[in-house]
Amino acid sequence: MSLTRTERALLATDGKLALAELFAGEREAVQARCDQTYDDDPDDRPVPFQVTRSAVALVELATGELLGTMTWRPVPYSLTVSGTAWNIGIHLLPVATGRGLSTAAGRLLVRHLFDTTEMNRVQAITDVANVPGWRGLERLGFRRDGVLRGVSVRAGEPRDMYIYAILRTEAHWDTKRTVLAQRSNVALARAFPGDRAEVMAASDDAFGVDPDPRTSPATPPTVFRGAVLDAGSRALLGIMSWHAVDYGNTFGCAAWNIGITLKTAARGRGIGTTAQRLLAEHLFATTDLDRVEAGTDVDNHAERRSLEKAGFRLDGTIRGAQVRDGRRRDLAVYGILRTDPPLRNS
């Protein structure tokens, strides 16, 4: 049986790949030729529930070449549509591996499921030892929800599986991230909705101010946000914000005030220093304001060192500027001017 067929009905395409009609026997033929390192042991016992699984062919649009198969099935967490998720899987033929196709194919299938169904969650599970598998899911934008202990049997032994998921509100692939600046291993890029929530959930926010339900008398500023990414993997490491502050009711008396929050796992690697320097340089290059500043709790010594390494200078201390843990806290204010000398390593 030939694995290359062109006369297929298409379900979805991104212009290069397509989800298409799967011909009889192809799924079994593909699985027989794929790497089965992380496949479950065979088990002929009937499962005590009904499984409805859908499968499609993954083909190269230009040639019609079969590259693999993709599957999805519903996973009910409650007896409602809103409580049901799609669980997806992929098998690529050896000729299609190592070309980044799993990420593109996963993006195509997830977009198709969100576009054509009302489910709000797509998930995938993979063996904890399948490093390429779960790294591919992370590149796709899936987040690790946890570990399913002993949920799979391989080589006669129970195996733990990572469970990854992406929500409808987190799928932003229709618009590519715009990289604003990049240096070394850090990129500053356009932020997507959901980036800030993801970063805050992965940060201890040790110096966050106390919540206060009262309405501030100050006019809320227009806040711009950027994503801090790993320059290689494009993994989200943190979030940056900037807004204008006014020191004299003229353009020349305005400055940019910036802030940064990193995921806890991204700290201690110089990422904050590089990101804050990149943002200052970007603002000087793209706007006419001559000052960029940042404030941080006087006890946040890590952030203070980061700002100093990025070329910011301590301007002073604002006494009792913020409330944290029920106490008035002093704020250290740092600034950098367009006319300041560049860093030696910039």
Secondary structure, 3 states (H helix, E strand, C coil): CCCECCCCCEEEECCCEEEECCCCCHHHHHHHHCCCCCCCCCCCCCCCCCCCCEEEEEEECCCCEEEEEEEEEEEECCCCCCCEEEEEEEEECHHHCCCCHHHHHHHHHHHHHHHHCCCCEEEEEEECCCHHHHHHHHHHCCEEEEEEEEEEEECCEEEEEEEEEEEHHHCCCCCCCCEEEEECCEEEEECCCCHHHHHHHCCCCCCCCCCCCCCCCCCCCCCEEEEEEECCCCCEEEEEEEEEEECCCCHHHEEEEEEEEECHHHCCCCHHHHHHHHHHHHHHHHCCCCEEEEEEECCCHHHHHHHHHCCCEEEEEEEEEEEECCEEEEEEEEEEECCCCCCCCC
